[in-house]
Amino acid sequence: MQKLLDQRYRLEGQIGGGGMGNIYRAFDRLTQRHVALKRVALNQSTSPEDTPSLGLRRAITHEFQVLASLRHPHIIRVLNYGFDLSGTPYFTMELLENAQTLLHYGQSRALTEKVELLIQLLQALSYVHRRDLLHRDLKPSNVLVVNGQLKLVDFGLAAQQQENMVGTLAYIAPETLQGGISSPASDLYSVGIMAYELFTGRYPFELHNMTQLIADVLMRDPDIDILRSALSESIDPYVEIELPNRLRIADIIALLTAKSPEWRYSHAEQVIADLQEAIHAVVLTETDETRDSFLQAAEFIGREYELTHLIHAVHQLLDGQGSAWVITGESGIGKTRLLNEVRTYALTQGALVVSGTAAQQNDPYALWRDPITRLVLNVPLSDAEAACLQGIAPGIERLLERRLPPIADCPPLGQVITDIVIRQPSPVVIIMEDLHQAASESLALIAHLLDHIDQTRVLLLLSYRSDEIAPLFPELPHLHLQRFNSDEIAILSRSMLGVFGERPDLLQLLEQETEGNPFFMVEIVRVLAQTAGYLSKIATLDRLPDEIIAGGVVWLIQKRLDRVPRRFYPLLQVAAILGRQIDLEVLQAVDPTVEIDRWLDACIDAAVIEWREGGWYFTHDKLRQSVMSTNNQHQVADLHRQAAIALARVYGDHPAIVYHRQHARWLREQDYREGA
């Protein structure tokens, strides 16, 4: 029987692994998609039965969070992370079908193609190193290629380095092998060894004798004459590369594989520049996607008071005391960022964290769909309970993997949900965002749960925009987030831009234009980076503009939306009508001719859509609202028509269909039932 991990992932077979953990092909019961799942092996001085120490769990969770924030076209996407019931950490990644290793794919390629593959790898490393991360386990099996696109996979976590060396002996840098400190130069050494193999077709040292291999790694340089010979004899049918330039590639690899890190390249950008010169090519090292990853991963600041209170609530939860808190503030003030910090902390403490987001009032139970779908995996459900939940989770039969008989008299929905929460085997943190858009039905279910909160092991965290609606749940403790002061603006600016972020005229511009709203700060830096060409080149601007938001916030947001290719915009409009969370299956049903993965990549590149806590979302609801605001009445009606038909095609019945039908033009009952 296939093993079920965390009641969510069905492990179907091992597809890789080593001393740092095993990787499995797994089926995600929630998303109904296959993923790659890595169970992380921990090097710590405990028996196999012991769970990781709290400090180690915290360090690993932080690294998982960092890995999940990486957005680069040549780095595999981390989708989700957590700890199983035994305390073993795991994370899931996109599954690369029909992938080949760098060496296997590259062995029959022309010289320039091999160099371009190396440049893709170095671009990924440049991005990683700029984030103050190291890969730590570079080897051919962790550098995969699919349809000519390279993907860097399976990072070695620094938190794993307790007492043992991390890495693979054949590709490990000499200083790491000797127990020294790893650095970007250590990763580049591994690149050099792989490059040697890529061009010569052979590994530079003795692989079959462990003692000799260790001696070679520490003392012997690769035979560059063999490399020079291979390069001089190589034929490129596409580009004529003069012999001196070919031999320049050998010099580059010799520098990469130098025994001392002081003798090697210290930055991947330097290697890229030299390789580009050798083959007369130019490749961008910073894309819109990588730039946005830096901006969105800026340092968490200015919310120490609020975070302290919520961490205390997590500890009360672990002691068996349930509670609820409300986080409020204007749009863009950082409510989601604060809740993400609490999520990370709660995970390290062994709690299950589930999240829901309210869409526009087109779905009475949208707020509860994701949380309840995850929670039902942990407890047995009666047919009556499951039938009661069909209105919240239309795909519950597929999730539970059983057909439900007709139930004439379902129990009250609020009672069913509260009972499911009470029966959870571990403490649960339920995060519910954007309550200002929640339907009254969802708010009523929250109220029912609050009436029984003392009987549960649940911490309920609710957020909404306090500038848009009257106070909700006034009986609960509220944390209201204020705008950043001058000192906090300076800290955030430095986090995004380094030392240049302290430039007085920049700080004055940020304070003047944003008044301390973090979302607007990020948008302004994004505009400056587009003007300069790169984040790093903002420092070269002789004079900053006196004013940026001449067109207001709408102009800033539209600048980002304009980066979505026009051919993909119609589907983005339907996505906006459907809600903040993205349902790829429904969108594919809207237009089966669209390559949904390319559409998704384009929206990610424009920083319009992001992966968060097990699903795809608009990165900010202001973006979604802006997409909808550009449509006239007839366009809006047609978008609702498309949404209703697609929902019916995928789910047969769905609570939001009624709403979309009400706002659609010329859509009869049989139209959406027949997929008109």
TAMO-V842150 format. One record per residue. N is the residue number from 1. RES is the residue in three letters. D_FIRST is the distance of its C-alpha to the first C-alpha in Angstrom with 2 decimals. Layout:
n=N res=RES d_first=D_FIRST
n=N res=RES d_first=D_FIRST
This chain:
n=1 res=MET d_first=0.00
n=2 res=GLN d_first=3.79
n=3 res=LYS d_first=6.36
n=4 res=LEU d_first=9.14
n=5 res=LEU d_first=12.56
n=6 res=ASP d_first=15.62
n=7 res=GLN d_first=14.09
n=8 res=ARG d_first=15.12
n=9 res=TYR d_first=13.34
n=10 res=ARG d_first=9.88
n=11 res=LEU d_first=9.74
n=12 res=GLU d_first=9.38
n=13 res=GLY d_first=11.12
n=14 res=GLN d_first=14.22
n=15 res=ILE d_first=17.49
n=16 res=GLY d_first=20.03
n=17 res=GLY d_first=21.13
n=18 res=GLY d_first=23.65
n=19 res=GLY d_first=25.54
n=20 res=MET d_first=25.43
n=21 res=GLY d_first=21.70
n=22 res=ASN d_first=18.71
n=23 res=ILE d_first=18.18
n=24 res=TYR d_first=15.00
n=25 res=ARG d_first=14.76
n=26 res=ALA d_first=13.47
n=27 res=PHE d_first=13.81
n=28 res=ASP d_first=16.23
n=29 res=ARG d_first=15.84
n=30 res=LEU d_first=19.52
n=31 res=THR d_first=21.13
n=32 res=GLN d_first=18.78
n=33 res=ARG d_first=19.28
n=34 res=HIS d_first=17.58
n=35 res=VAL d_first=18.78
n=36 res=ALA d_first=18.88
n=37 res=LEU d_first=17.84
n=38 res=LYS d_first=19.50
n=39 res=ARG d_first=18.87
n=40 res=VAL d_first=22.39
n=41 res=ALA d_first=23.33
n=42 res=LEU d_first=26.36
n=43 res=ASN d_first=29.33
n=44 res=GLN d_first=30.86
n=45 res=SER d_first=32.56
n=46 res=THR d_first=30.11
n=47 res=SER d_first=27.62
n=48 res=PRO d_first=23.92
n=49 res=GLU d_first=23.43
n=50 res=ASP d_first=26.08
n=51 res=THR d_first=25.48
n=52 res=PRO d_first=27.65
n=53 res=SER d_first=31.25
n=54 res=LEU d_first=32.56
n=55 res=GLY d_first=34.73
n=56 res=LEU d_first=31.96
n=57 res=ARG d_first=29.70
n=58 res=ARG d_first=32.72
n=59 res=ALA d_first=33.47
n=60 res=ILE d_first=29.95
n=61 res=THR d_first=29.86
n=62 res=HIS d_first=33.27
n=63 res=GLU d_first=32.22
n=64 res=PHE d_first=29.18
n=65 res=GLN d_first=31.69
n=66 res=VAL d_first=34.02
n=67 res=LEU d_first=31.42
n=68 res=ALA d_first=30.47
n=69 res=SER d_first=34.21
n=70 res=LEU d_first=34.66
n=71 res=ARG d_first=35.68
n=72 res=HIS d_first=36.74
n=73 res=PRO d_first=36.27
n=74 res=HIS d_first=35.30
n=75 res=ILE d_first=32.87
n=76 res=ILE d_first=29.25
n=77 res=ARG d_first=28.77
n=78 res=VAL d_first=26.88
n=79 res=LEU d_first=25.39
n=80 res=ASN d_first=24.15
n=81 res=TYR d_first=23.83
n=82 res=GLY d_first=23.20
n=83 res=PHE d_first=21.82
n=84 res=ASP d_first=18.50
n=85 res=LEU d_first=18.74
n=86 res=SER d_first=19.48
n=87 res=GLY d_first=22.25
n=88 res=THR d_first=20.89
n=89 res=PRO d_first=22.41
n=90 res=TYR d_first=20.72
n=91 res=PHE d_first=22.10
n=92 res=THR d_first=21.12
n=93 res=MET d_first=23.24
n=94 res=GLU d_first=23.94
n=95 res=LEU d_first=21.90
n=96 res=LEU d_first=24.45
n=97 res=GLU d_first=23.66
n=98 res=ASN d_first=25.53
n=99 res=ALA d_first=27.08
n=100 res=GLN d_first=29.17
n=101 res=THR d_first=30.46
n=102 res=LEU d_first=34.09
n=103 res=LEU d_first=35.30
n=104 res=HIS d_first=33.48
n=105 res=TYR d_first=34.59
n=106 res=GLY d_first=38.04
n=107 res=GLN d_first=39.05
n=108 res=SER d_first=40.65
n=109 res=ARG d_first=42.05
n=110 res=ALA d_first=45.71
n=111 res=LEU d_first=47.25
n=112 res=THR d_first=47.57
n=113 res=GLU d_first=43.95
n=114 res=LYS d_first=42.87
n=115 res=VAL d_first=45.17
n=116 res=GLU d_first=43.87
n=117 res=LEU d_first=40.28
n=118 res=LEU d_first=41.59
n=119 res=ILE d_first=43.41
n=120 res=GLN d_first=40.26
n=121 res=LEU d_first=38.60
n=122 res=LEU d_first=41.75
n=123 res=GLN d_first=41.92
n=124 res=ALA d_first=38.50
n=125 res=LEU d_first=39.65
n=126 res=SER d_first=42.95
n=127 res=TYR d_first=41.20
n=128 res=VAL d_first=38.91
n=129 res=HIS d_first=41.88
n=130 res=ARG d_first=43.99
n=131 res=ARG d_first=41.40
n=132 res=ASP d_first=42.00
n=133 res=LEU d_first=38.55
n=134 res=LEU d_first=37.65
n=135 res=HIS d_first=34.69
n=136 res=ARG d_first=34.79
n=137 res=ASP d_first=32.35
n=138 res=LEU d_first=33.86
n=139 res=LYS d_first=32.83
n=140 res=PRO d_first=32.24
n=141 res=SER d_first=28.44
n=142 res=ASN d_first=29.10
n=143 res=VAL d_first=31.65
n=144 res=LEU d_first=30.09
n=145 res=VAL d_first=32.00
n=146 res=VAL d_first=31.10
n=147 res=ASN d_first=33.99
n=148 res=GLY d_first=36.52
n=149 res=GLN d_first=35.42
n=150 res=LEU d_first=34.49
n=151 res=LYS d_first=31.90
n=152 res=LEU d_first=31.93
n=153 res=VAL d_first=28.49
n=154 res=ASP d_first=26.91
n=155 res=PHE d_first=29.81
n=156 res=GLY d_first=30.30
n=157 res=LEU d_first=30.90
n=158 res=ALA d_first=34.18
n=159 res=ALA d_first=32.68
n=160 res=GLN d_first=30.63
n=161 res=GLN d_first=33.96
n=162 res=GLN d_first=34.61
n=163 res=GLU d_first=35.90
n=164 res=ASN d_first=34.30
n=165 res=MET d_first=35.16
n=166 res=VAL d_first=32.93
n=167 res=GLY d_first=32.85
n=168 res=THR d_first=32.47
n=169 res=LEU d_first=35.32
n=170 res=ALA d_first=36.37
n=171 res=TYR d_first=36.96
n=172 res=ILE d_first=37.91
n=173 res=ALA d_first=41.46
n=174 res=PRO d_first=43.88
n=175 res=GLU d_first=44.64
n=176 res=THR d_first=40.99
n=177 res=LEU d_first=40.59
n=178 res=GLN d_first=43.62
n=179 res=GLY d_first=42.22
n=180 res=GLY d_first=44.38
n=181 res=ILE d_first=43.81
n=182 res=SER d_first=41.80
n=183 res=SER d_first=43.44
n=184 res=PRO d_first=43.28
n=185 res=ALA d_first=45.11
n=186 res=SER d_first=42.16
n=187 res=ASP d_first=39.87
n=188 res=LEU d_first=42.67
n=189 res=TYR d_first=42.89
n=190 res=SER d_first=39.29
n=191 res=VAL d_first=40.30
n=192 res=GLY d_first=43.28
n=193 res=ILE d_first=41.30
n=194 res=MET d_first=38.99
n=195 res=ALA d_first=42.12
n=196 res=TYR d_first=43.71
n=197 res=GLU d_first=40.80
n=198 res=LEU d_first=40.78
n=199 res=PHE d_first=44.47
n=200 res=THR d_first=44.83
n=201 res=GLY d_first=41.54
n=202 res=ARG d_first=41.38
n=203 res=TYR d_first=40.46
n=204 res=PRO d_first=43.74
n=205 res=PHE d_first=43.08
n=206 res=GLU d_first=41.91
n=207 res=LEU d_first=38.13
n=208 res=HIS d_first=37.77
n=209 res=ASN d_first=39.74
n=210 res=MET d_first=38.44
n=211 res=THR d_first=41.84
n=212 res=GLN d_first=43.65
n=213 res=LEU d_first=41.21
n=214 res=ILE d_first=41.84
n=215 res=ALA d_first=45.57
n=216 res=ASP d_first=45.49
n=217 res=VAL d_first=43.71
n=218 res=LEU d_first=46.27
n=219 res=MET d_first=49.42
n=220 res=ARG d_first=49.34
n=221 res=ASP d_first=49.64
n=222 res=PRO d_first=47.94
n=223 res=ASP d_first=50.39
n=224 res=ILE d_first=51.72
n=225 res=ASP d_first=53.95
n=226 res=ILE d_first=50.94
n=227 res=LEU d_first=49.73
n=228 res=ARG d_first=53.21
n=229 res=SER d_first=53.41
n=230 res=ALA d_first=50.10
n=231 res=LEU d_first=51.21
n=232 res=SER d_first=54.66
n=233 res=GLU d_first=53.32
n=234 res=SER d_first=50.71
n=235 res=ILE d_first=51.59
n=236 res=ASP d_first=50.72
n=237 res=PRO d_first=51.47
n=238 res=TYR d_first=51.53
n=239 res=VAL d_first=53.58
n=240 res=GLU d_first=56.31
n=241 res=ILE d_first=55.90
n=242 res=GLU d_first=58.90
n=243 res=LEU d_first=58.49
n=244 res=PRO d_first=59.47
n=245 res=ASN d_first=56.71
n=246 res=ARG d_first=54.15
n=247 res=LEU d_first=55.33
n=248 res=ARG d_first=55.15
n=249 res=ILE d_first=51.35
n=250 res=ALA d_first=51.56
n=251 res=ASP d_first=53.60
n=252 res=ILE d_first=51.03
n=253 res=ILE d_first=48.23
n=254 res=ALA d_first=50.56
n=255 res=LEU d_first=51.00
n=256 res=LEU d_first=47.28
n=257 res=THR d_first=46.64
n=258 res=ALA d_first=49.61
n=259 res=LYS d_first=48.95
n=260 res=SER d_first=50.32
n=261 res=PRO d_first=48.89
n=262 res=GLU d_first=52.54
n=263 res=TRP d_first=53.19
n=264 res=ARG d_first=50.29
n=265 res=TYR d_first=49.97
n=266 res=SER d_first=49.25
n=267 res=HIS d_first=48.05
n=268 res=ALA d_first=45.84
n=269 res=GLU d_first=48.47
n=270 res=GLN d_first=50.99
n=271 res=VAL d_first=48.84
n=272 res=ILE d_first=48.22
n=273 res=ALA d_first=51.97
n=274 res=ASP d_first=52.83
n=275 res=LEU d_first=50.27
n=276 res=GLN d_first=51.48
n=277 res=GLU d_first=55.03
n=278 res=ALA d_first=54.18
n=279 res=ILE d_first=52.83
n=280 res=HIS d_first=55.01
n=281 res=ALA d_first=52.16
n=282 res=VAL d_first=51.67
n=283 res=VAL d_first=48.28
n=284 res=LEU d_first=47.96
n=285 res=THR d_first=46.31
n=286 res=GLU d_first=46.00
n=287 res=THR d_first=44.57
n=288 res=ASP d_first=44.65
n=289 res=GLU d_first=40.96
n=290 res=THR d_first=41.41
n=291 res=ARG d_first=44.56
n=292 res=ASP d_first=42.87
n=293 res=SER d_first=40.15
n=294 res=PHE d_first=42.97
n=295 res=LEU d_first=44.65
n=296 res=GLN d_first=41.67
n=297 res=ALA d_first=40.59
n=298 res=ALA d_first=44.02
n=299 res=GLU d_first=44.49
n=300 res=PHE d_first=43.83
n=301 res=ILE d_first=47.26
n=302 res=GLY d_first=49.55
n=303 res=ARG d_first=47.19
n=304 res=GLU d_first=47.32
n=305 res=TYR d_first=48.73
n=306 res=GLU d_first=46.08
n=307 res=LEU d_first=43.19
n=308 res=THR d_first=44.52
n=309 res=HIS d_first=44.49
n=310 res=LEU d_first=40.95
n=311 res=ILE d_first=39.61
n=312 res=HIS d_first=41.40
n=313 res=ALA d_first=39.64
n=314 res=VAL d_first=36.24
n=315 res=HIS d_first=37.35
n=316 res=GLN d_first=38.48
n=317 res=LEU d_first=35.08
n=318 res=LEU d_first=33.45
n=319 res=ASP d_first=36.06
n=320 res=GLY d_first=34.94
n=321 res=GLN d_first=37.64
n=322 res=GLY d_first=36.74
n=323 res=SER d_first=39.24
n=324 res=ALA d_first=40.01
n=325 res=TRP d_first=42.08
n=326 res=VAL d_first=43.63
n=327 res=ILE d_first=44.26
n=328 res=THR d_first=47.00
n=329 res=GLY d_first=49.13
n=330 res=GLU d_first=50.32
n=331 res=SER d_first=48.26
n=332 res=GLY d_first=47.33
n=333 res=ILE d_first=48.13
n=334 res=GLY d_first=44.75
n=335 res=LYS d_first=42.87
n=336 res=THR d_first=39.53
n=337 res=ARG d_first=40.12
n=338 res=LEU d_first=40.83
n=339 res=LEU d_first=37.70
n=340 res=ASN d_first=35.61
n=341 res=GLU d_first=37.13
n=342 res=VAL d_first=36.18
n=343 res=ARG d_first=32.61
n=344 res=THR d_first=32.35
n=345 res=TYR d_first=33.92
n=346 res=ALA d_first=31.75
n=347 res=LEU d_first=28.56
n=348 res=THR d_first=29.99
n=349 res=GLN d_first=30.57
n=350 res=GLY d_first=26.97
n=351 res=ALA d_first=27.58
n=352 res=LEU d_first=25.49
n=353 res=VAL d_first=27.75
n=354 res=VAL d_first=27.68
n=355 res=SER d_first=30.46
n=356 res=GLY d_first=32.23
n=357 res=THR d_first=35.27
n=358 res=ALA d_first=37.77
n=359 res=ALA d_first=38.73
n=360 res=GLN d_first=42.14
n=361 res=GLN d_first=42.64
n=362 res=ASN d_first=40.95
n=363 res=ASP d_first=37.85
n=364 res=PRO d_first=38.41
n=365 res=TYR d_first=35.03
n=366 res=ALA d_first=34.29
n=367 res=LEU d_first=34.63
n=368 res=TRP d_first=31.76
n=369 res=ARG d_first=29.30
n=370 res=ASP d_first=27.42
n=371 res=PRO d_first=27.58
n=372 res=ILE d_first=26.40
n=373 res=THR d_first=23.59
n=374 res=ARG d_first=22.22
n=375 res=LEU d_first=23.06
n=376 res=VAL d_first=21.34
n=377 res=LEU d_first=17.89
n=378 res=ASN d_first=18.72
n=379 res=VAL d_first=19.94
n=380 res=PRO d_first=19.27
n=381 res=LEU d_first=21.71
n=382 res=SER d_first=23.66
n=383 res=ASP d_first=24.42
n=384 res=ALA d_first=27.94
n=385 res=GLU d_first=27.02
n=386 res=ALA d_first=24.72
n=387 res=ALA d_first=27.50
n=388 res=CYS d_first=30.01
n=389 res=LEU d_first=28.23
n=390 res=GLN d_first=28.20
n=391 res=GLY d_first=31.59
n=392 res=ILE d_first=30.34
n=393 res=ALA d_first=26.98
n=394 res=PRO d_first=27.41
n=395 res=GLY d_first=23.86
n=396 res=ILE d_first=22.29
n=397 res=GLU d_first=20.78
n=398 res=ARG d_first=18.89
n=399 res=LEU d_first=17.92
n=400 res=LEU d_first=16.76
n=401 res=GLU d_first=15.18
n=402 res=ARG d_first=17.42
n=403 res=ARG d_first=20.97
n=404 res=LEU d_first=23.67
n=405 res=PRO d_first=26.53
n=406 res=PRO d_first=30.09
n=407 res=ILE d_first=31.31
n=408 res=ALA d_first=35.07
n=409 res=ASP d_first=35.63
n=410 res=CYS d_first=33.38
n=411 res=PRO d_first=34.03
n=412 res=PRO d_first=35.95
n=413 res=LEU d_first=34.00
n=414 res=GLY d_first=35.40
n=415 res=GLN d_first=34.35
n=416 res=VAL d_first=30.73
n=417 res=ILE d_first=30.45
n=418 res=THR d_first=32.22
n=419 res=ASP d_first=29.99
n=420 res=ILE d_first=26.83
n=421 res=VAL d_first=28.54
n=422 res=ILE d_first=29.65
n=423 res=ARG d_first=26.17
n=424 res=GLN d_first=24.65
n=425 res=PRO d_first=23.22
n=426 res=SER d_first=25.12
n=427 res=PRO d_first=28.49
n=428 res=VAL d_first=28.61
n=429 res=VAL d_first=31.12
n=430 res=ILE d_first=31.74
n=431 res=ILE d_first=33.94
n=432 res=MET d_first=35.77
n=433 res=GLU d_first=38.20
n=434 res=ASP d_first=41.09
n=435 res=LEU d_first=41.91
n=436 res=HIS d_first=45.24
n=437 res=GLN d_first=43.42
n=438 res=ALA d_first=41.28
n=439 res=ALA d_first=41.94
n=440 res=SER d_first=43.41
n=441 res=GLU d_first=40.33
n=442 res=SER d_first=38.16
n=443 res=LEU d_first=40.94
n=444 res=ALA d_first=41.12
n=445 res=LEU d_first=37.44
n=446 res=ILE d_first=38.20
n=447 res=ALA d_first=41.21
n=448 res=HIS d_first=39.22
n=449 res=LEU d_first=36.76
n=450 res=LEU d_first=39.80
n=451 res=ASP d_first=41.26
n=452 res=HIS d_first=38.33
n=453 res=ILE d_first=37.71
n=454 res=ASP d_first=38.85
n=455 res=GLN d_first=36.01
n=456 res=THR d_first=33.30
n=457 res=ARG d_first=31.98
n=458 res=VAL d_first=32.56
n=459 res=LEU d_first=34.94
n=460 res=LEU d_first=36.03
n=461 res=LEU d_first=37.75
n=462 res=LEU d_first=39.73
n=463 res=SER d_first=41.80
n=464 res=TYR d_first=44.40
n=465 res=ARG d_first=47.56
n=466 res=SER d_first=50.37
n=467 res=ASP d_first=52.96
n=468 res=GLU d_first=51.64
n=469 res=ILE d_first=51.24
n=470 res=ALA d_first=52.68
n=471 res=PRO d_first=50.92
n=472 res=LEU d_first=47.63
n=473 res=PHE d_first=46.70
n=474 res=PRO d_first=49.94
n=475 res=GLU d_first=49.08
n=476 res=LEU d_first=46.40
n=477 res=PRO d_first=47.29
n=478 res=HIS d_first=47.82
n=479 res=LEU d_first=47.72
n=480 res=HIS d_first=49.86
n=481 res=LEU d_first=49.50
n=482 res=GLN d_first=52.82
n=483 res=ARG d_first=53.70
n=484 res=PHE d_first=53.92
n=485 res=ASN d_first=57.25
n=486 res=SER d_first=59.01
n=487 res=ASP d_first=57.41
n=488 res=GLU d_first=53.88
n=489 res=ILE d_first=54.69
n=490 res=ALA d_first=55.77
n=491 res=ILE d_first=52.59
n=492 res=LEU d_first=50.36
n=493 res=SER d_first=52.63
n=494 res=ARG d_first=52.40
n=495 res=SER d_first=48.60
n=496 res=MET d_first=48.50
n=497 res=LEU d_first=51.39
n=498 res=GLY d_first=52.02
n=499 res=VAL d_first=55.62
n=500 res=PHE d_first=56.97
n=501 res=GLY d_first=55.44
n=502 res=GLU d_first=58.31
n=503 res=ARG d_first=60.96
n=504 res=PRO d_first=63.39
n=505 res=ASP d_first=63.94
n=506 res=LEU d_first=60.19
n=507 res=LEU d_first=59.74
n=508 res=GLN d_first=62.73
n=509 res=LEU d_first=61.26
n=510 res=LEU d_first=57.88
n=511 res=GLU d_first=59.55
n=512 res=GLN d_first=62.00
n=513 res=GLU d_first=59.52
n=514 res=THR d_first=56.58
n=515 res=GLU d_first=58.20
n=516 res=GLY d_first=55.15
n=517 res=ASN d_first=52.36
n=518 res=PRO d_first=49.42
n=519 res=PHE d_first=48.12
n=520 res=PHE d_first=51.57
n=521 res=MET d_first=51.93
n=522 res=VAL d_first=48.87
n=523 res=GLU d_first=50.19
n=524 res=ILE d_first=53.61
n=525 res=VAL d_first=52.29
n=526 res=ARG d_first=50.23
n=527 res=VAL d_first=53.47
n=528 res=LEU d_first=55.35
n=529 res=ALA d_first=52.71
n=530 res=GLN d_first=53.00
n=531 res=THR d_first=56.76
n=532 res=ALA d_first=56.64
n=533 res=GLY d_first=53.88
n=534 res=TYR d_first=51.67
n=535 res=LEU d_first=50.99
n=536 res=SER d_first=52.65
n=537 res=LYS d_first=55.72
n=538 res=ILE d_first=56.52
n=539 res=ALA d_first=58.54
n=540 res=THR d_first=60.74
n=541 res=LEU d_first=61.93
n=542 res=ASP d_first=65.61
n=543 res=ARG d_first=65.80
n=544 res=LEU d_first=63.25
n=545 res=PRO d_first=63.95
n=546 res=ASP d_first=65.90
n=547 res=GLU d_first=63.63
n=548 res=ILE d_first=60.20
n=549 res=ILE d_first=59.28
n=550 res=ALA d_first=62.32
n=551 res=GLY d_first=60.18
n=552 res=GLY d_first=58.35
n=553 res=VAL d_first=54.65
n=554 res=VAL d_first=54.12
n=555 res=TRP d_first=55.42
n=556 res=LEU d_first=53.03
n=557 res=ILE d_first=50.01
n=558 res=GLN d_first=51.26
n=559 res=LYS d_first=51.64
n=560 res=ARG d_first=47.90
n=561 res=LEU d_first=47.09
n=562 res=ASP d_first=49.48
n=563 res=ARG d_first=47.10
n=564 res=VAL d_first=44.61
n=565 res=PRO d_first=45.53
n=566 res=ARG d_first=47.41
n=567 res=ARG d_first=45.15
n=568 res=PHE d_first=42.23
n=569 res=TYR d_first=44.32
n=570 res=PRO d_first=44.08
n=571 res=LEU d_first=40.31
n=572 res=LEU d_first=40.87
n=573 res=GLN d_first=43.29
n=574 res=VAL d_first=40.76
n=575 res=ALA d_first=38.27
n=576 res=ALA d_first=41.06
n=577 res=ILE d_first=41.74
n=578 res=LEU d_first=38.09
n=579 res=GLY d_first=38.06
n=580 res=ARG d_first=37.46
n=581 res=GLN d_first=33.69
n=582 res=ILE d_first=32.80
n=583 res=ASP d_first=30.53
n=584 res=LEU d_first=30.02
n=585 res=GLU d_first=28.61
n=586 res=VAL d_first=31.75
n=587 res=LEU d_first=34.03
n=588 res=GLN d_first=32.69
n=589 res=ALA d_first=33.48
n=590 res=VAL d_first=36.98
n=591 res=ASP d_first=37.68
n=592 res=PRO d_first=35.22
n=593 res=THR d_first=37.58
n=594 res=VAL d_first=37.13
n=595 res=GLU d_first=34.84
n=596 res=ILE d_first=33.03
n=597 res=ASP d_first=31.92
n=598 res=ARG d_first=35.56
n=599 res=TRP d_first=36.78
n=600 res=LEU d_first=34.52
n=601 res=ASP d_first=35.64
n=602 res=ALA d_first=39.25
n=603 res=CYS d_first=38.98
n=604 res=ILE d_first=37.35
n=605 res=ASP d_first=40.14
n=606 res=ALA d_first=42.67
n=607 res=ALA d_first=41.07
n=608 res=VAL d_first=40.83
n=609 res=ILE d_first=37.06
n=610 res=GLU d_first=34.78
n=611 res=TRP d_first=31.17
n=612 res=ARG d_first=30.99
n=613 res=GLU d_first=28.24
n=614 res=GLY d_first=25.55
n=615 res=GLY d_first=27.92
n=616 res=TRP d_first=31.03
n=617 res=TYR d_first=34.37
n=618 res=PHE d_first=38.06
n=619 res=THR d_first=39.19
n=620 res=HIS d_first=41.87
n=621 res=ASP d_first=42.80
n=622 res=LYS d_first=46.32
n=623 res=LEU d_first=45.00
n=624 res=ARG d_first=43.37
n=625 res=GLN d_first=46.57
n=626 res=SER d_first=48.68
n=627 res=VAL d_first=46.77
n=628 res=MET d_first=47.41
n=629 res=SER d_first=51.04
n=630 res=THR d_first=52.04
n=631 res=ASN d_first=51.55
n=632 res=ASN d_first=54.31
n=633 res=GLN d_first=53.99
n=634 res=HIS d_first=53.28
n=635 res=GLN d_first=50.59
n=636 res=VAL d_first=48.85
n=637 res=ALA d_first=48.90
n=638 res=ASP d_first=47.38
n=639 res=LEU d_first=44.59
n=640 res=HIS d_first=43.76
n=641 res=ARG d_first=43.78
n=642 res=GLN d_first=41.30
n=643 res=ALA d_first=39.03
n=644 res=ALA d_first=39.09
n=645 res=ILE d_first=38.36
n=646 res=ALA d_first=35.45
n=647 res=LEU d_first=33.86
n=648 res=ALA d_first=34.22
n=649 res=ARG d_first=32.70
n=650 res=VAL d_first=29.53
n=651 res=TYR d_first=29.14
n=652 res=GLY d_first=31.40
n=653 res=ASP d_first=32.74
n=654 res=HIS d_first=33.18
n=655 res=PRO d_first=35.59
n=656 res=ALA d_first=37.34
n=657 res=ILE d_first=38.34
n=658 res=VAL d_first=41.22
n=659 res=TYR d_first=42.58
n=660 res=HIS d_first=42.50
n=661 res=ARG d_first=44.10
n=662 res=GLN d_first=46.87
n=663 res=HIS d_first=47.69
n=664 res=ALA d_first=47.32
n=665 res=ARG d_first=50.23
n=666 res=TRP d_first=50.40
n=667 res=LEU d_first=46.83
n=668 res=ARG d_first=46.67
n=669 res=GLU d_first=43.82
n=670 res=GLN d_first=43.15
n=671 res=ASP d_first=43.39
n=672 res=TYR d_first=40.25
n=673 res=ARG d_first=38.42
n=674 res=GLU d_first=39.20
n=675 res=GLY d_first=38.57
n=676 res=ALA d_first=42.29
